[in-house]
Amino acid sequence: MRPLAETYDAALLDLDGTVYLGGTVIPFVPEALAAARAMGMATMFVTNNASRPPAVVAKSLSDMGIQASDDDVLTSPHVAAEMLAASHPAGARVLVVGAPYLHEAIAEVGLIPVEEAADEPVAVVQGHSPDTGWRQLAEACIALRAGVDWVACNSDSTLPTDRGLLPGNGAMVAALVAATGRRPRVAGKPARPLLDSAIERAGSKRPLVVGDRLDTDIEAAGVAGLPALMPLTGVNSASDLLLAPAHRRPTHVCLDLRGLTDPARVVALPDPRSTDAPAPGTEPAGWQVTRDDDLLTLSSTGEANTGDTAVLGALAALLAAAWSRPGAGEPIRVGAADAAAGKALDRLDISRADAQATAG
C-alpha cells in the first residue's frame, strides 16, 4: 500500500482531538505532518471552532512545532460570513451571537455586525463563545421569529477540552431551534461548505479528510463523497466505530497521525457503505472474528502480535464483522478467544464482552 501522503494531495485536518487536545499537541503530530509535506501532501487545517481567527490558530500551531501560516487555516466563521455575503447586499446588518472573531469575519465581507434585534438585521449568525448567555440568545430569538436568515458556524453539540466534553455551539443552536421552531443553514462540518471552501483554497484534486469525530469530520467526508482517515486520538473511539452507521464510517483508521506516511500504521476499512459480509479468507492477516448474535469473538491465527499493524488488523476484522451483521449499529459485545486477541482489545480500549457505547 502506498503512503496516504502520496495517494492524496491534501490533508483537510481537524484540530481538536486530531492535532492537539486541551491545548497540548498530540504525540507524533508535528513529525508526521512534516513528513507528509515532504512527500508532497498539502496540509490545510479545517476547523469548526468559531472563537479564534486564523492568525491566532496558526501561531498556536507554530508554537507546537507545526508549520502553519494564516492561509493554511480555514475556520467556520470565515465560511459562514462568505455564505451570508453571497445572500445579502454589502452593508446589510447581521446580528452576531459569538466571539469577537465572528464579528470581525462578518465585517471583513462587507456586512455590518450588530447585537440587537432592534437594529433590524437581515440575518443571524451564530458561533461558539464561552460568554454567550440568555440575553444574546433572546435578541437572536426575536430576530429569527421575524423571519430573518440564520447561519450557524457549526452544529457540534459538545466541545472537547482538557476537562472533558463541554457544551458546544450546537447546544446553543438547539436552544434557538427549540424556541423558534426553525433550523439554520450550517457552514461547518458535517455540512459541506467548509470542506468545499478548503478544497478550493488548497487547489486539491485528491483531498483526504482527517478527523477524530464521527458526527462531524467523518460524516462531513461522507456528505462530500470524500475519503476519510480517523485517528484514534480524540473524541470517538474504536468502540464507537463498531456501532457507526454507514454515513459515519471512515475509509481508513490509524492509532495516530503517523498513519499518513507509514503504511504499517494505518489500515483501509471495508467499504463504508457496504453491508456485505467479508468473503471467507479475506480477514486481515493474523485474525478471525466469529459472530454469535450480538457477540463478536476475536481470535488470533498464530501470526498476530501487539504492534500497530497487528492491532489495526484486529480492528479492521472486527469492523468488517460488525458493519455487515444484521442490526448493524445496535449494541454488541466483543470477546477475546486467546491472549493475543485480549491484548489487541486492550490496545484498542475495547471492553471485553461488554455492551459498547453508541456512536451518537
DOKOL-584818 format. One record per residue (C-alpha): residue in three letters; x, y, z. Coordinates in steps of 0.25 Angstrom, whole numbers, padded with zeros to 4 digits, always signed. Each point is the difference from the previous one (the first is absolute). Layout:
BEGIN
ALAXYZ ...
% end
This chain:
BEGIN
MET+0000+0000+0000 ARG+0005+0014-0004 PRO+0001+0010+0012 LEU-0012+0009+0001 ALA+0008+0012-0002 GLU+0004-0005-0014 THR-0014-0004-0004 TYR-0007+0012+0004 ASP+0005+0015-0003 ALA-0006+0007+0012 ALA-0004-0004+0015 LEU-0012+0008+0005 LEU+0003-0001+0014 ASP-0009+0002+0012 LEU+0007+0007+0012 ASP-0006-0004+0014 GLY+0002-0015+0002 THR+0008-0002-0013 VAL+0012+0010+0001 TYR-0001+0004+0015 LEU-0008-0003+0012 GLY-0003+0010+0011 GLY+0011+0010-0005 THR+0010-0011+0000 VAL+0006-0006-0014 ILE-0004-0015-0002 PRO+0013-0009+0000 PHE+0006-0002-0014 VAL-0008+0011-0007 PRO+0011+0010-0003 GLU+0009-0010-0006 ALA-0011-0007-0007 LEU-0005+0013-0007 ALA+0014+0004-0004 ALA+0003-0014-0006 ALA-0014+0001-0007 ARG+0004+0014-0006 ALA+0014-0006-0004 MET-0008-0011-0008 GLY-0008+0011-0008 MET-0013+0001+0009 ALA-0005+0014+0003 THR-0005+0002+0014 MET-0013+0008+0002 PHE-0005+0002+0014 VAL-0015+0000-0001 THR-0008+0003+0013 ASN-0014+0002+0005 ASN+0006+0008+0011 ALA-0006+0014-0001 SER+0007+0007+0011 ARG+0014+0002-0005 PRO+0005+0007-0013 PRO+0009-0007-0010 ALA+0013+0008+0005 VAL-0002-0004+0014 VAL-0002-0014-0004 ALA+0012+0000-0009 LYS+0008+0006+0011 SER-0004-0011+0010 LEU+0003-0011-0010 SER+0014+0006-0002 ASP+0002+0001+0015 MET-0003-0015+0000 GLY+0011-0003-0011 ILE-0010-0001-0011 GLN+0002+0008-0013 ALA-0012+0009-0003 SER-0003+0013-0006 ASP-0013+0008+0001 ASP-0004-0005-0014 ASP+0002-0014+0005 VAL-0012+0002+0010 LEU-0014+0000-0004 THR-0011+0003+0010 SER-0015-0002+0000 PRO-0002+0015+0003 HIS+0007+0004-0013 VAL-0009-0010-0008 ALA-0012+0005+0008 ALA+0003+0014-0004 GLU+0002-0004-0014 MET-0014-0007-0001 LEU-0006+0013+0006 ALA+0007+0009-0010 ALA-0005-0008-0011 SER-0014+0001+0004 HIS-0001+0015+0005 PRO+0005+0013-0006 ALA+0012+0007+0006 GLY-0003+0009+0012 ALA-0012-0009+0005 ARG+0000-0002+0015 VAL+0002-0014+0006 LEU-0003-0003+0014 VAL+0012-0007+0006 VAL+0000-0010+0011 GLY+0014-0005+0003 ALA+0014+0004+0002 PRO+0007+0013-0004 TYR+0006-0007-0012 LEU-0013-0003-0006 HIS-0004+0015+0001 GLU+0014+0002-0008 ALA-0004-0010-0010 ILE-0013+0006-0003 ALA+0006+0014-0002 GLU+0011-0005-0009 VAL-0010-0005-0010 GLY-0007+0014+0000 LEU-0011-0003+0009 ILE-0003+0008+0013 PRO+0000-0008+0013 VAL-0011+0004+0010 GLU-0004-0006+0013 GLU-0015+0004+0002 ALA-0013-0004-0008 ALA-0004+0015+0001 ASP+0012+0003-0010 GLU-0009-0008-0011 PRO+0010-0010-0004 VAL-0002-0008-0013 ALA+0006-0013+0006 VAL+0005-0006+0013 VAL+0014-0007+0000 GLN+0003-0009+0012 GLY+0014-0005+0004 HIS+0006-0005+0013 SER+0004+0009+0011 PRO+0001-0003+0015 ASP-0007+0013+0003 THR-0013-0003-0007 GLY-0011+0001+0009 TRP-0016+0002+0001 ARG+0001+0015-0004 GLN+0007-0003-0013 LEU-0009-0012-0003 ALA-0012+0008+0002 GLU+0004+0011-0010 ALA+0002-0011-0010 CYS-0013-0006+0003 ILE-0007+0013-0003 ALA+0007+0002-0013 LEU-0003-0015-0004 ARG-0014+0001+0003 ALA-0001+0012-0009 GLY+0004-0009-0011 VAL+0015+0004-0003 ASP+0011-0009-0006 TRP+0007-0009+0010 VAL+0014-0006-0002 ALA+0007-0008+0011 CYS+0015-0002-0001 ASN-0001-0014+0005 SER-0010-0010+0007 ASP+0010-0007+0009 SER-0008-0003+0013 THR+0013-0002+0008 LEU+0014+0006+0001 PRO+0012-0008+0004 THR+0008+0006+0011 ASP+0011-0005+0010 ARG-0012+0000+0010 GLY-0008-0009-0009 LEU-0012+0003-0010 LEU-0007+0013+0003 PRO-0012+0006-0008 GLY+0004+0004-0014 ASN-0007+0010-0010 GLY-0010-0011-0003 ALA-0005+0000+0014 MET-0003+0015-0001 VAL-0006-0001-0014 ALA-0009-0011+0005 ALA-0005+0010+0010 LEU-0005+0009-0011 VAL-0005-0011-0008 ALA-0009-0004+0012 ALA-0004+0015+0002 THR-0003+0003-0015 GLY-0003-0013-0007 ARG+0010+0004-0011 ARG+0013-0006-0004 PRO+0012+0007-0005 ARG+0009-0002-0012 VAL+0013-0005+0005 ALA+0014+0003-0005 GLY+0008-0010+0007 LYS+0002-0015+0001 PRO-0008-0009-0003 ALA-0006+0010-0010 ARG+0008+0002-0013 PRO+0003+0015-0001 LEU+0013-0001+0009 LEU+0006-0012-0007 ASP-0004+0006-0014 SER+0007+0013+0003 ALA+0012-0007+0006 ILE+0002-0009-0013 GLU-0001+0013-0008 ARG+0010+0007+0008 ALA+0010-0011+0000 GLY-0002-0002-0015 SER-0002-0015+0003 LYS-0004-0011-0010 ARG+0001-0012+0010 PRO-0003+0005+0014 LEU+0000-0009+0012 VAL-0009+0005+0012 VAL+0007-0003+0013 GLY-0007+0001+0014 ASP-0004-0007+0013 ARG-0015+0002+0000 LEU-0010-0009-0007 ASP-0011+0010+0001 THR+0007+0012-0006 ASP+0013-0004-0007 ILE-0003-0013-0005 GLU-0015+0003-0003 ALA+0005+0012-0008 ALA+0009-0008-0009 GLY-0012-0009-0003 VAL-0009+0011-0003 ALA+0011+0006-0010 GLY+0003-0014-0006 LEU+0015+0000+0005 PRO+0009-0010+0007 ALA+0003+0002+0015 LEU+0011-0004+0009 MET-0004-0001+0015 PRO+0011+0000+0011 LEU-0004-0006+0013 THR+0005+0012+0008 GLY-0012+0008+0003 VAL-0015+0000+0003 ASN-0004-0013-0007 SER+0006-0014+0003 ALA+0001-0014-0006 SER-0012-0004+0007 ASP-0008+0012-0006 LEU+0005-0005-0014 LEU-0006-0014+0002 LEU-0014+0007+0001 ALA+0002+0011-0010 PRO-0012+0001-0010 ALA+0004-0001-0015 HIS+0001+0016-0002 ARG+0010+0001+0012 ARG+0010-0011-0004 PRO+0014+0004-0004 THR+0008-0006-0012 HIS+0013-0001+0009 VAL+0003+0000+0014 CYS+0014+0002+0008 LEU+0004+0000+0014 ASP+0007+0013-0002 LEU+0004+0009-0012 ARG+0012-0007-0003 GLY-0010-0008-0009 LEU+0001+0011-0010 THR+0014-0004-0004 ASP+0002-0014+0005 PRO-0009-0011-0007 ALA+0003-0009+0012 ARG-0007+0009+0010 VAL-0013+0002-0008 VAL-0011-0010-0005 ALA-0010+0001-0011 LEU-0014-0003+0005 PRO-0011-0008-0007 ASP-0009+0009-0010 PRO-0007+0009+0010 ARG-0013-0001-0008 SER+0001-0016-0002 THR-0008-0009+0009 ASP+0005-0013-0007 ALA+0007-0010+0010 PRO+0015-0001-0003 ALA+0003-0012-0009 PRO+0007-0012+0007 GLY+0015+0001+0001 THR+0000+0015-0002 GLU+0002+0004+0014 PRO+0012+0008+0004 ALA+0012-0009+0001 GLY+0001-0006+0014 TRP-0014+0002+0004 GLN-0014-0007+0000 VAL-0013+0005+0005 THR-0012-0009+0003 ARG-0014+0006+0002 ASP-0011-0006+0009 ASP-0012+0009+0001 ASP+0005+0013+0007 LEU+0014-0006+0004 LEU+0012+0002-0009 THR+0012-0009+0004 LEU+0014+0004-0005 SER+0010-0011-0001 SER+0015+0000-0005 THR+0005-0010-0010 GLY+0014-0001+0006 GLU+0006+0011-0009 ALA-0006+0012+0009 ASN+0008+0009+0009 THR-0003+0013+0007 GLY+0007+0009-0009 ASP-0007+0011-0007 THR-0002-0008-0013 ALA-0006-0012+0007 VAL-0009+0008+0009 LEU-0006+0008-0012 GLY-0002-0013-0007 ALA-0008-0005+0012 LEU-0008+0013+0000 ALA-0003-0002-0015 ALA-0004-0014+0002 LEU-0010+0004+0011 LEU-0005+0011-0008 ALA-0003-0009-0013 ALA-0008-0009+0009 ALA-0007+0011+0008 TRP-0004+0008-0012 SER-0005-0012-0008 ARG-0009-0006+0011 PRO-0015+0001+0000 GLY-0004+0011+0009 ALA+0014+0008-0002 GLY+0001+0011+0009 GLU-0008-0007+0012 PRO+0008-0003+0013 ILE+0010-0011-0001 ARG+0009-0007+0009 VAL+0015-0004-0004 GLY+0008-0011+0005 ALA+0014-0006-0001 ALA+0002-0014-0003 ASP+0015+0000+0004 ALA+0011+0008+0007 ALA+0004+0007-0013 ALA-0014+0004-0003 GLY-0002+0006+0014 LYS+0013+0008-0001 ALA-0005+0006-0013 LEU-0013+0004+0006 ASP+0007+0006+0012 ARG+0008+0008-0010 LEU-0012+0005-0007 ASP-0007+0003+0013 ILE-0012-0009-0003 SER-0006-0006+0012 ARG-0001-0015-0001 ALA-0015-0006+0000 ASP-0006+0013+0004 ALA-0010+0008-0008 GLN+0006+0010-0008 ALA-0003+0015+0001 THR-0008+0006-0011 ALA+0007+0009-0011 GLY-0011+0011+0001 
% end
